[in-house]
Amino acid sequence: MPEVEEGTFSSGVPYLRTGHGPVLLVAAGLTAEHANPAGTTRRASLAWAAPFARHFTVHLVNRRPGGRPGRGLRHGDRAGPR
């Protein structure tokens, strides 16, 4: 398993970083918590990112701070064209 760095961006968004190369930002950690995943969820996230980490610096990000814990995304929260 590649080395993993855990941190928080200046905006407060938590991330796990692994790999080397151009940056690849993955919003994969959309859990009910405002923190990096732990336990099985963390292992699964890092296993999913491992193939990409051979070619990219992968940032796995979680929810932005400020939302209520346990609140999921609403239809109006999604990005992209409507």
VOZAFI-158618 format. One record per residue: x, y, z of N, C-alpha, C, O, CB in turn. Coordinates in pm, 1 decimal, padded with zeros to 6 digits. Atoms other than C-alpha are relative to their C-alpha. Glycine has a CB too. Layout:
# VOZAFI-158618
<rec n_x="X" n_y="Y" n_z="Z" ca_x="X" ca_y="Y" ca_z="Z" c_x="X" c_y="Y" c_z="Z" o_x="X" o_y="Y" o_z="Z" cb_x="X" cb_y="Y" cb_z="Z"/>
...
***
This chain:
# VOZAFI-158618
<rec n_x="00086.0" n_y="-00118.1" n_z="00000.0" ca_x="00000.0" ca_y="00000.0" ca_z="00000.0" c_x="00090.0" c_y="00123.5" c_z="00000.0" o_x="00184.5" o_y="00130.5" o_z="00078.6" cb_x="-00097.5" cb_y="00000.3" cb_z="00123.9"/>
<rec n_x="-00079.7" n_y="-00122.8" n_z="00002.4" ca_x="00141.7" ca_y="00344.4" ca_z="-00089.9" c_x="-00017.0" c_y="00079.9" c_z="00129.5" o_x="-00112.3" o_y="00060.4" o_z="00205.1" cb_x="-00039.3" cb_y="00086.3" cb_z="-00120.6"/>
<rec n_x="00006.8" n_y="-00087.1" n_z="-00116.8" ca_x="00212.2" ca_y="00601.1" ca_z="00179.1" c_x="-00124.2" c_y="00089.0" c_z="-00008.4" o_x="-00162.7" o_y="00133.3" o_z="-00116.6" cb_x="00128.1" cb_y="00086.2" cb_z="00011.5"/>
<rec n_x="00122.2" n_y="-00080.7" n_z="-00006.3" ca_x="-00096.0" ca_y="00796.2" ca_z="00292.2" c_x="00022.7" c_y="00115.9" c_z="00095.5" o_x="00072.2" o_y="00098.0" o_z="00206.9" cb_x="-00122.3" cb_y="-00085.7" cb_z="00045.0"/>
<rec n_x="-00004.6" n_y="-00118.5" n_z="-00085.2" ca_x="-00105.7" ca_y="01149.7" ca_z="00427.5" c_x="-00143.4" c_y="00044.1" c_z="00026.9" o_x="-00226.0" o_y="00049.9" o_z="-00064.3" cb_x="00083.6" cb_y="00115.5" cb_z="-00066.3"/>
<rec n_x="00132.8" n_y="-00046.2" n_z="-00040.2" ca_x="-00409.6" ca_y="01270.3" ca_z="00618.3" c_x="00010.9" c_y="00147.4" c_z="00035.1" o_x="00106.2" o_y="00188.7" o_z="00101.1" cb_x="-00056.4" cb_y="-00083.2" cb_z="00120.8"/>
<rec n_x="-00005.4" n_y="-00142.4" n_z="-00030.8" ca_x="-00490.7" ca_y="01639.8" ca_z="00640.5" c_x="-00133.1" c_y="00068.2" c_z="-00021.6" o_x="-00236.0" o_y="00004.2" o_z="-00043.2" cb_x="00105.2" cb_y="00067.3" cb_z="-00083.4"/>
<rec n_x="00117.6" n_y="-00083.9" n_z="00020.7" ca_x="-00736.3" ca_y="01924.3" ca_z="00604.7" c_x="00041.2" c_y="00120.0" c_z="-00084.3" o_x="00138.5" o_y="00188.0" o_z="-00051.7" cb_x="-00062.4" cb_y="00045.6" cb_z="00136.1"/>
<rec n_x="-00025.7" n_y="-00118.7" n_z="00080.5" ca_x="-00742.6" ca_y="02189.5" ca_z="00331.7" c_x="-00032.1" c_y="00125.0" c_z="00081.6" o_x="-00100.8" o_y="00116.2" o_z="00183.4" cb_x="-00083.2" cb_y="-00003.0" cb_z="-00130.9"/>
<rec n_x="00025.1" n_y="-00125.0" n_z="-00073.4" ca_x="-00750.8" ca_y="02555.6" ca_z="00443.1" c_x="-00149.3" c_y="00029.8" c_z="00011.5" o_x="-00190.3" o_y="00103.6" o_z="00101.1" cb_x="00070.9" cb_y="00117.0" cb_z="-00068.9"/>
<rec n_x="00145.5" n_y="-00019.4" n_z="-00004.8" ca_x="-01126.9" ca_y="02549.2" ca_z="00370.8" c_x="-00066.1" c_y="-00089.1" c_z="00104.4" o_x="-00185.8" o_y="-00077.1" o_z="00130.7" cb_x="-00061.2" cb_y="-00027.5" cb_z="-00136.7"/>
<rec n_x="00054.3" n_y="00090.7" n_z="-00100.4" ca_x="-01167.7" ca_y="02278.9" ca_z="00635.7" c_x="-00039.7" c_y="-00135.6" c_z="-00054.0" o_x="-00081.8" o_y="-00222.2" o_z="00022.8" cb_x="-00117.1" cb_y="00062.1" cb_z="00064.4"/>
<rec n_x="00037.6" n_y="00127.8" n_z="00060.6" ca_x="-01232.7" ca_y="01994.7" ca_z="00390.9" c_x="00108.5" c_y="-00103.4" c_z="00029.1" o_x="00224.8" o_y="-00081.7" o_z="-00004.9" cb_x="-00021.8" cb_y="00015.3" cb_z="-00153.7"/>
<rec n_x="-00099.0" n_y="00103.7" n_z="-00030.4" ca_x="-01061.8" ca_y="01675.1" ca_z="00513.3" c_x="00038.1" c_y="-00079.1" c_z="-00125.3" o_x="-00042.8" o_y="-00096.5" o_z="-00216.4" cb_x="-00054.2" cb_y="-00095.2" cb_z="00107.5"/>
<rec n_x="-00045.4" n_y="00079.2" n_z="00113.3" ca_x="-00852.8" ca_y="01469.1" ca_z="00272.1" c_x="00096.7" c_y="-00108.3" c_z="00043.6" o_x="00161.1" o_y="-00099.3" o_z="00148.1" cb_x="00065.2" cb_y="00089.0" cb_z="-00103.9"/>
<rec n_x="-00105.9" n_y="00099.5" n_z="-00004.3" ca_x="-00642.0" ca_y="01158.0" ca_z="00236.4" c_x="00075.9" c_y="00016.4" c_z="-00130.6" o_x="00014.4" o_y="00025.7" o_z="-00236.8" cb_x="-00056.2" cb_y="-00148.0" cb_z="00018.9"/>
<rec n_x="-00080.9" n_y="-00018.0" n_z="00120.5" ca_x="-00351.6" ca_y="01196.3" ca_z="-00008.6" c_x="00095.0" c_y="-00118.9" c_z="-00013.1" o_x="00158.2" o_y="-00161.0" o_z="00083.8" cb_x="00079.4" cb_y="00135.0" cb_z="00004.8"/>
<rec n_x="-00089.1" n_y="00112.1" n_z="00027.0" ca_x="-00158.9" ca_y="00912.4" ca_z="-00170.3" c_x="00046.9" c_y="00007.0" c_z="-00144.8" o_x="-00023.5" o_y="00060.9" o_z="-00230.2" cb_x="-00070.5" cb_y="-00135.4" cb_z="00028.7"/>
<rec n_x="-00051.6" n_y="00007.8" n_z="00135.6" ca_x="00056.3" ca_y="00858.3" ca_z="-00478.7" c_x="00090.4" c_y="00115.4" c_z="-00036.4" o_x="00119.8" o_y="00202.8" o_z="00045.1" cb_x="-00112.4" cb_y="-00006.3" cb_z="-00096.0"/>
<rec n_x="-00091.0" n_y="-00101.8" n_z="00053.1" ca_x="00281.6" ca_y="01073.3" ca_z="-00694.3" c_x="-00037.9" c_y="00029.3" c_z="-00143.8" o_x="-00074.7" o_y="-00061.0" o_z="-00219.1" cb_x="00148.4" cb_y="-00046.1" cb_z="00009.5"/>
<rec n_x="00030.8" n_y="-00041.0" n_z="00136.7" ca_x="00222.1" ca_y="01270.2" ca_z="-01012.6" c_x="-00097.1" c_y="00115.1" c_z="00000.1" o_x="-00115.4" o_y="00180.8" o_z="00102.6" cb_x="-00056.6" cb_y="-00116.2" cb_z="-00080.4"/>
<rec n_x="00099.3" n_y="-00107.5" n_z="00007.0" ca_x="-00037.8" ca_y="01518.7" ca_z="-01134.0" c_x="-00112.9" c_y="-00025.0" c_z="00100.5" o_x="-00142.2" o_y="-00139.2" o_z="00135.6" cb_x="-00057.2" cb_y="00011.8" cb_z="-00143.4"/>
<rec n_x="00105.2" n_y="00010.0" n_z="-00101.9" ca_x="-00317.4" ca_y="01590.9" ca_z="-00887.0" c_x="-00129.0" c_y="-00054.4" c_z="-00060.8" o_x="-00171.7" o_y="-00011.8" o_z="-00168.1" cb_x="-00025.8" cb_y="00137.6" cb_z="00065.0"/>
<rec n_x="00131.6" n_y="00053.1" n_z="00033.1" ca_x="-00638.5" ca_y="01389.3" ca_z="-00910.7" c_x="-00086.4" c_y="00016.5" c_z="00124.4" o_x="-00061.0" o_y="-00047.6" o_z="00226.4" cb_x="00007.2" cb_y="-00151.2" cb_z="-00046.6"/>
<rec n_x="00088.4" n_y="-00027.6" n_z="-00112.4" ca_x="-00914.6" ca_y="01518.4" ca_z="-00681.3" c_x="-00125.0" c_y="-00085.9" c_z="-00014.0" o_x="-00195.9" o_y="-00077.2" o_z="-00114.3" cb_x="-00036.7" cb_y="00151.3" cb_z="00007.0"/>
<rec n_x="00111.9" n_y="00093.2" n_z="00004.4" ca_x="-01178.7" ca_y="01255.9" ca_z="-00598.7" c_x="-00093.1" c_y="00028.4" c_z="00117.5" o_x="-00052.3" o_y="00018.8" o_z="00233.2" cb_x="00049.8" cb_y="-00147.3" cb_z="00003.0"/>
<rec n_x="00100.1" n_y="-00023.9" n_z="-00105.0" ca_x="-01496.6" ca_y="01343.1" ca_z="-00406.1" c_x="-00067.7" c_y="-00132.6" c_z="00031.0" o_x="-00187.3" o_y="-00149.9" o_z="00007.4" cb_x="-00105.7" cb_y="00108.7" cb_z="-00043.8"/>
<rec n_x="00050.6" n_y="00135.1" n_z="-00024.9" ca_x="-01537.3" ca_y="00982.9" ca_z="-00297.6" c_x="-00048.0" c_y="-00019.5" c_z="00142.9" o_x="-00125.6" o_y="-00111.2" o_z="00169.8" cb_x="00106.9" cb_y="-00101.5" cb_z="-00031.0"/>
<rec n_x="00031.4" n_y="00020.2" n_z="-00141.1" ca_x="-01572.3" ca_y="01027.4" ca_z="00077.7" c_x="-00125.2" c_y="00071.4" c_z="00043.8" o_x="-00124.1" o_y="00140.6" o_z="00145.6" cb_x="00113.9" cb_y="00044.9" cb_z="00084.4"/>
<rec n_x="00122.8" n_y="-00069.8" n_z="-00035.8" ca_x="-01926.7" ca_y="01154.1" ca_z="00084.3" c_x="-00074.8" c_y="-00077.6" c_z="00107.0" o_x="-00182.5" o_y="-00132.3" o_z="00083.1" cb_x="-00089.0" cb_y="00020.7" cb_z="-00123.5"/>
<rec n_x="00060.9" n_y="00068.6" n_z="-00113.1" ca_x="-02002.8" ca_y="01004.5" ca_z="00422.7" c_x="-00081.4" c_y="00098.4" c_z="00082.4" o_x="-00086.4" o_y="00217.2" o_z="00050.5" cb_x="00107.2" cb_y="-00067.8" cb_z="00087.2"/>
<rec n_x="00080.7" n_y="-00086.0" n_z="-00087.3" ca_x="-02226.9" ca_y="01141.6" ca_z="00695.3" c_x="00086.4" c_y="00078.7" c_z="00097.9" o_x="00033.7" o_y="00157.8" o_z="00176.2" cb_x="-00101.5" cb_y="-00083.7" cb_z="00076.9"/>
<rec n_x="-00090.7" n_y="-00066.9" n_z="-00093.4" ca_x="-01919.7" ca_y="01267.2" ca_z="00883.8" c_x="00079.5" c_y="00108.6" c_z="-00071.7" o_x="00093.8" o_y="00106.4" o_z="-00193.9" cb_x="00095.5" cb_y="-00101.9" cb_z="00065.6"/>
<rec n_x="-00085.2" n_y="-00106.6" n_z="00054.4" ca_x="-01704.0" ca_y="01576.2" ca_z="00834.7" c_x="00145.0" c_y="-00031.3" c_z="00034.9" o_x="00217.5" o_y="00055.6" o_z="00083.4" cb_x="-00041.7" cb_y="00140.7" cb_z="00055.6"/>
<rec n_x="-00134.6" n_y="00045.0" n_z="-00036.0" ca_x="-01382.6" ca_y="01377.6" ca_z="00881.3" c_x="00043.1" c_y="-00106.0" c_z="-00100.1" o_x="-00037.9" o_y="-00157.9" o_z="-00176.9" cb_x="00004.7" cb_y="-00055.7" cb_z="00146.6"/>
<rec n_x="-00049.0" n_y="00107.5" n_z="00085.3" ca_x="-01161.8" ca_y="01133.1" ca_z="00698.4" c_x="-00057.7" c_y="-00133.1" c_z="00047.0" o_x="-00083.4" o_y="-00152.2" o_z="00165.9" cb_x="00154.6" cb_y="-00004.4" cb_z="00000.4"/>
<rec n_x="00054.5" n_y="00130.3" n_z="-00038.8" ca_x="-01294.3" ca_y="00777.9" ca_z="00689.7" c_x="00097.9" c_y="-00077.3" c_z="00087.3" o_x="00218.5" o_y="-00052.8" o_z="00084.8" cb_x="-00035.2" cb_y="-00082.0" cb_z="-00124.0"/>
<rec n_x="-00080.2" n_y="00085.9" n_z="-00087.5" ca_x="-01169.4" ca_y="00522.7" ca_z="00940.2" c_x="-00040.5" c_y="-00144.8" c_z="-00024.9" o_x="-00142.6" o_y="-00172.0" o_z="-00088.1" cb_x="-00018.8" cb_y="00038.6" cb_z="00151.1"/>
<rec n_x="00032.7" n_y="00141.9" n_z="00003.2" ca_x="-01162.7" ca_y="00145.3" ca_z="00961.8" c_x="-00020.6" c_y="-00054.4" c_z="-00140.0" o_x="00057.8" o_y="-00027.1" o_z="-00230.9" cb_x="-00122.2" cb_y="-00024.9" cb_z="00080.4"/>
<rec n_x="00028.9" n_y="00066.8" n_z="00126.7" ca_x="-01318.8" ca_y="-00053.4" ca_z="00678.8" c_x="-00022.4" c_y="00099.1" c_z="-00112.9" o_x="00023.0" o_y="00076.0" o_z="-00225.1" cb_x="-00121.4" cb_y="-00088.9" cb_z="00014.5"/>
<rec n_x="00026.3" n_y="-00100.6" n_z="00103.0" ca_x="-01436.6" ca_y="00256.1" ca_z="00490.6" c_x="00130.2" c_y="00060.9" c_z="-00050.1" o_x="00146.5" o_y="00082.8" o_z="-00170.1" cb_x="-00092.5" cb_y="00110.0" cb_z="00054.2"/>
<rec n_x="-00130.1" n_y="-00055.5" n_z="00039.2" ca_x="-01083.8" ca_y="00399.8" ca_z="00492.5" c_x="00077.4" c_y="-00100.3" c_z="-00086.3" o_x="00131.4" o_y="-00063.9" o_z="-00190.8" cb_x="00082.9" cb_y="00037.8" cb_z="00125.6"/>
<rec n_x="-00071.6" n_y="00102.4" n_z="00076.6" ca_x="-00929.8" ca_y="00071.7" ca_z="00373.1" c_x="-00060.1" c_y="-00015.4" c_z="-00139.5" o_x="00013.2" o_y="-00026.6" o_z="-00237.8" cb_x="-00003.1" cb_y="-00134.8" cb_z="00074.3"/>
<rec n_x="00066.6" n_y="00014.2" n_z="00130.0" ca_x="-01188.3" ca_y="00041.4" ca_z="00094.7" c_x="00029.0" c_y="00120.5" c_z="-00089.9" o_x="00053.8" o_y="00103.6" o_z="-00209.3" cb_x="-00152.3" cb_y="-00016.4" cb_z="00019.1"/>
<rec n_x="-00028.7" n_y="-00120.2" n_z="00078.2" ca_x="-01133.3" ca_y="00402.1" ca_z="-00018.0" c_x="00142.4" c_y="-00001.0" c_z="-00053.5" o_x="00166.2" o_y="00032.2" o_z="-00169.7" cb_x="-00022.8" cb_y="00124.9" cb_z="00084.4"/>
<rec n_x="-00139.9" n_y="00002.8" n_z="00041.7" ca_x="-00756.7" ca_y="00360.1" ca_z="-00028.3" c_x="00026.6" c_y="-00112.7" c_z="-00099.0" o_x="00108.9" o_y="-00097.1" o_z="-00189.2" cb_x="00091.0" cb_y="-00014.9" cb_z="00121.3"/>
<rec n_x="-00015.8" n_y="00109.6" n_z="00095.9" ca_x="-00782.5" ca_y="00024.7" ca_z="-00207.8" c_x="-00051.3" c_y="00042.0" c_z="-00137.2" o_x="00009.3" o_y="00008.9" o_z="-00239.1" cb_x="-00074.5" cb_y="-00126.2" cb_z="00048.5"/>
<rec n_x="00056.9" n_y="-00049.6" n_z="00125.1" ca_x="-01001.3" ca_y="00188.6" ca_z="-00473.0" c_x="00095.8" c_y="00099.0" c_z="-00066.4" o_x="00107.9" o_y="00100.5" o_z="-00188.9" cb_x="-00137.0" cb_y="00066.6" cb_z="00025.3"/>
<rec n_x="-00089.2" n_y="-00103.6" n_z="00053.1" ca_x="-00747.8" ca_y="00474.1" ca_z="-00512.1" c_x="00136.5" c_y="-00053.8" c_z="-00041.6" o_x="00206.6" o_y="00011.2" o_z="-00119.1" cb_x="00018.7" cb_y="00108.5" cb_z="00102.7"/>
<rec n_x="-00136.3" n_y="00052.2" n_z="00021.8" ca_x="-00435.6" ca_y="00250.8" ca_z="-00525.8" c_x="00042.0" c_y="-00004.8" c_z="-00147.1" o_x="00153.2" o_y="00038.0" o_z="-00177.7" cb_x="00010.6" cb_y="-00138.5" cb_z="00058.2"/>
<rec n_x="-00044.6" n_y="00002.3" n_z="00140.1" ca_x="-00431.1" ca_y="00194.3" ca_z="-00905.6" c_x="00026.5" c_y="00140.0" c_z="-00056.4" o_x="00117.3" o_y="00158.5" o_z="-00137.5" cb_x="-00103.9" cb_y="-00070.1" cb_z="-00085.8"/>
<rec n_x="-00018.6" n_y="-00137.5" n_z="00047.3" ca_x="-00465.1" ca_y="00569.0" ca_z="-00966.4" c_x="00125.6" c_y="00062.3" c_z="00060.2" o_x="00191.3" o_y="00145.1" o_z="-00002.8" cb_x="-00122.7" cb_y="00085.6" cb_z="00034.5"/>
<rec n_x="-00115.0" n_y="-00056.1" n_z="-00071.9" ca_x="-00191.7" ca_y="00646.5" ca_z="-00711.2" c_x="00132.4" c_y="-00037.5" c_z="-00066.0" o_x="00235.5" o_y="00022.2" o_z="-00035.1" cb_x="-00000.4" cb_y="-00047.6" cb_z="00144.8"/>
<rec n_x="-00123.0" n_y="00033.4" n_z="00073.2" ca_x="00062.4" ca_y="00479.2" ca_z="-00939.6" c_x="00036.3" c_y="00109.8" c_z="-00099.0" o_x="00152.3" o_y="00121.5" o_z="-00138.6" cb_x="-00015.8" cb_y="-00133.7" cb_z="-00073.7"/>
<rec n_x="-00022.3" n_y="-00101.8" n_z="00102.9" ca_x="00022.7" ca_y="00771.9" ca_z="-01182.0" c_x="-00037.1" c_y="00141.3" c_z="00043.2" o_x="00000.4" o_y="00238.1" o_z="-00022.9" cb_x="-00077.6" cb_y="-00035.3" cb_z="-00122.2"/>
<rec n_x="00050.6" n_y="-00129.7" n_z="-00045.5" ca_x="-00137.6" ca_y="01055.5" ca_z="-00984.2" c_x="00021.5" c_y="00017.2" c_z="00149.8" o_x="00038.4" o_y="-00080.5" o_z="00222.8" cb_x="-00149.2" cb_y="00014.5" cb_z="-00033.9"/>
<rec n_x="00012.9" n_y="-00030.0" n_z="-00142.0" ca_x="-00129.7" ca_y="01227.5" ca_z="-00647.8" c_x="-00150.1" c_y="00010.0" c_z="00025.5" o_x="-00213.5" o_y="00108.2" o_z="-00013.0" cb_x="00077.6" cb_y="00134.0" cb_z="00041.4"/>
<rec n_x="00145.0" n_y="00010.2" n_z="-00018.8" ca_x="-00480.2" ca_y="01127.8" ca_z="-00540.0" c_x="-00038.5" c_y="00065.5" c_z="00132.6" o_x="00015.5" o_y="00031.2" o_z="00237.8" cb_x="-00046.5" cb_y="-00149.0" cb_z="-00003.3"/>
<rec n_x="00058.9" n_y="-00060.6" n_z="-00119.8" ca_x="-00671.1" ca_y="01348.0" ca_z="-00293.9" c_x="-00142.1" c_y="-00052.4" c_z="00011.2" o_x="-00227.3" o_y="-00018.7" o_z="-00071.0" cb_x="00002.7" cb_y="00158.2" cb_z="-00006.2"/>
<rec n_x="00136.0" n_y="00047.6" n_z="-00027.7" ca_x="-00975.4" ca_y="01166.4" ca_z="-00154.9" c_x="-00059.8" c_y="00097.5" c_z="00101.0" o_x="-00012.1" o_y="00107.1" o_z="00214.1" cb_x="-00001.2" cb_y="-00150.0" cb_z="00054.9"/>
<rec n_x="00057.5" n_y="-00102.5" n_z="-00087.0" ca_x="-01195.4" ca_y="01437.5" ca_z="-00007.0" c_x="-00135.0" c_y="-00044.0" c_z="00052.9" o_x="-00204.1" o_y="-00126.2" o_z="-00007.4" cb_x="-00013.6" cb_y="00132.7" cb_z="-00074.5"/>
<rec n_x="00126.8" n_y="00031.1" n_z="-00063.4" ca_x="-01493.1" ca_y="01419.2" ca_z="00223.9" c_x="-00089.7" c_y="00123.0" c_z="-00005.6" o_x="-00061.6" o_y="00217.7" o_z="-00079.2" cb_x="00021.0" cb_y="-00046.9" cb_z="00146.3"/>
<rec n_x="00096.1" n_y="-00111.1" n_z="-00004.2" ca_x="-01785.3" ca_y="01651.8" ca_z="00299.1" c_x="00064.8" c_y="00128.6" c_z="00046.9" o_x="00157.6" o_y="00127.5" o_z="00127.8" cb_x="-00116.8" cb_y="-00034.3" cb_z="00091.0"/>
<rec n_x="-00046.2" n_y="-00129.5" n_z="-00049.2" ca_x="-01723.8" ca_y="02018.9" ca_z="00344.1" c_x="-00057.1" c_y="00023.4" c_z="00139.0" o_x="-00165.7" o_y="-00025.0" o_z="00170.7" cb_x="-00041.1" cb_y="00114.8" cb_z="-00096.7"/>
<rec n_x="00051.7" n_y="-00027.8" n_z="-00134.4" ca_x="-01760.4" ca_y="02143.7" ca_z="00700.1" c_x="-00117.4" c_y="00096.9" c_z="-00006.9" o_x="-00135.2" o_y="00167.7" o_z="-00106.0" cb_x="00111.1" cb_y="00057.6" cb_z="00090.3"/>
<rec n_x="00111.6" n_y="-00094.4" n_z="-00008.3" ca_x="-02067.3" ca_y="02337.1" ca_z="00805.5" c_x="-00135.6" c_y="-00064.1" c_z="-00020.8" o_x="-00237.6" o_y="-00007.6" o_z="00018.7" cb_x="00018.2" cb_y="00108.3" cb_z="-00100.3"/>
<rec n_x="00126.6" n_y="00070.0" n_z="00016.4" ca_x="-02332.0" ca_y="02085.6" ca_z="00706.9" c_x="-00035.4" c_y="-00074.3" c_z="00128.0" o_x="00049.9" o_y="-00096.6" o_z="00213.9" cb_x="00006.5" cb_y="-00097.4" cb_z="-00118.9"/>
<rec n_x="00042.3" n_y="00076.1" n_z="-00117.7" ca_x="-02533.9" ca_y="01898.2" ca_z="00963.8" c_x="00044.7" c_y="-00145.1" c_z="-00014.1" o_x="00028.1" o_y="-00203.6" o_z="-00121.1" cb_x="-00154.0" cb_y="00008.0" cb_z="00019.0"/>
<rec n_x="-00036.1" n_y="00141.9" n_z="00005.7" ca_x="-02396.4" ca_y="01551.1" ca_z="01049.6" c_x="-00122.5" c_y="-00084.5" c_z="-00032.6" o_x="-00231.6" o_y="-00059.5" o_z="00018.7" cb_x="00062.6" cb_y="-00045.9" cb_z="00133.4"/>
<rec n_x="00109.0" n_y="00088.9" n_z="00037.2" ca_x="-02609.6" ca_y="01279.1" ca_z="00895.4" c_x="-00084.0" c_y="00050.8" c_z="-00115.1" o_x="-00170.4" o_y="-00021.9" o_z="-00164.1" cb_x="-00087.3" cb_y="-00023.1" cb_z="00116.8"/>
<rec n_x="00078.0" n_y="-00056.2" n_z="00110.1" ca_x="-02749.3" ca_y="01507.8" ca_z="00625.6" c_x="00066.1" c_y="-00038.4" c_z="-00131.6" o_x="00184.4" o_y="-00011.8" o_z="-00152.3" cb_x="-00012.3" cb_y="00154.9" cb_z="00012.8"/>
<rec n_x="-00052.6" n_y="00037.5" n_z="00131.2" ca_x="-02705.2" ca_y="01370.8" ca_z="00276.0" c_x="-00019.1" c_y="00112.2" c_z="-00099.7" o_x="-00064.1" o_y="00221.4" o_z="-00065.1" cb_x="-00067.3" cb_y="-00127.3" cb_z="-00050.8"/>
<rec n_x="00017.9" n_y="-00097.3" n_z="00106.9" ca_x="-02707.5" ca_y="01551.8" ca_z="-00054.3" c_x="-00146.3" c_y="00004.3" c_z="-00042.5" o_x="-00212.4" o_y="-00099.2" o_z="-00050.5" cb_x="00090.3" cb_y="-00033.7" cb_z="-00120.2"/>
<rec n_x="00132.2" n_y="-00016.2" n_z="00058.5" ca_x="-03035.4" ca_y="01691.2" ca_z="-00182.1" c_x="00017.5" c_y="00013.6" c_z="-00149.3" o_x="00128.7" o_y="00037.2" o_z="-00196.6" cb_x="-00075.2" cb_y="00123.0" cb_z="00059.6"/>
<rec n_x="-00006.4" n_y="-00012.7" n_z="00145.1" ca_x="-03117.4" ca_y="01703.1" ca_z="-00550.6" c_x="00061.3" c_y="00133.9" c_z="-00040.8" o_x="00139.7" o_y="00138.5" o_z="-00135.6" cb_x="-00139.6" cb_y="-00014.8" cb_z="-00060.6"/>
<rec n_x="-00051.2" n_y="-00132.1" n_z="00033.3" ca_x="-03038.0" ca_y="02075.9" ca_z="-00556.8" c_x="00144.6" c_y="00021.7" c_z="00036.6" o_x="00202.4" o_y="00122.8" o_z="-00003.5" cb_x="-00081.5" cb_y="00102.3" cb_z="00066.1"/>
<rec n_x="-00139.6" n_y="-00012.8" n_z="-00040.6" ca_x="-02691.7" ca_y="02018.7" ca_z="-00404.1" c_x="00096.3" c_y="-00048.8" c_z="-00105.3" o_x="00216.0" o_y="-00022.3" o_z="-00094.4" cb_x="00023.4" cb_y="-00074.7" cb_z="00126.7"/>
<rec n_x="-00092.9" n_y="00059.5" n_z="00095.5" ca_x="-02548.8" ca_y="01840.9" ca_z="-00705.3" c_x="00061.6" c_y="00105.8" c_z="-00090.5" o_x="00003.7" o_y="00211.9" o_z="-00113.7" cb_x="-00070.7" cb_y="-00105.7" cb_z="-00083.9"/>
<rec n_x="-00068.8" n_y="-00090.4" n_z="00090.9" ca_x="-02301.5" ca_y="02006.0" ca_z="-00936.1" c_x="-00033.0" c_y="-00038.9" c_z="-00143.3" o_x="-00081.6" o_y="-00148.8" o_z="-00170.2" cb_x="00153.1" cb_y="-00002.6" cb_z="00024.2"/>
<rec n_x="00014.9" n_y="00028.8" n_z="00141.4" ca_x="-02322.4" ca_y="02029.1" ca_z="-01310.6" c_x="-00126.9" c_y="00057.0" c_z="-00057.6" o_x="-00205.9" o_y="00119.3" o_z="00013.4" cb_x="00003.6" cb_y="-00146.6" cb_z="-00022.9"/>
<rec n_x="00118.0" n_y="-00055.0" n_z="00067.6" ca_x="-02587.4" ca_y="02119.8" ca_z="-01564.9" c_x="-00128.3" c_y="-00059.7" c_z="00054.4" o_x="-00131.1" o_y="-00173.4" o_z="00101.3" cb_x="00008.3" cb_y="-00024.5" cb_z="-00150.0"/>
<rec n_x="00130.3" n_y="00046.2" n_z="-00048.5" ca_x="-02948.9" ca_y="02090.5" ca_z="-01469.0" c_x="-00095.6" c_y="-00017.2" c_z="-00114.4" o_x="-00210.6" o_y="-00055.6" o_z="-00093.5" cb_x="-00058.1" cb_y="00096.9" cb_z="00102.0"/>
***
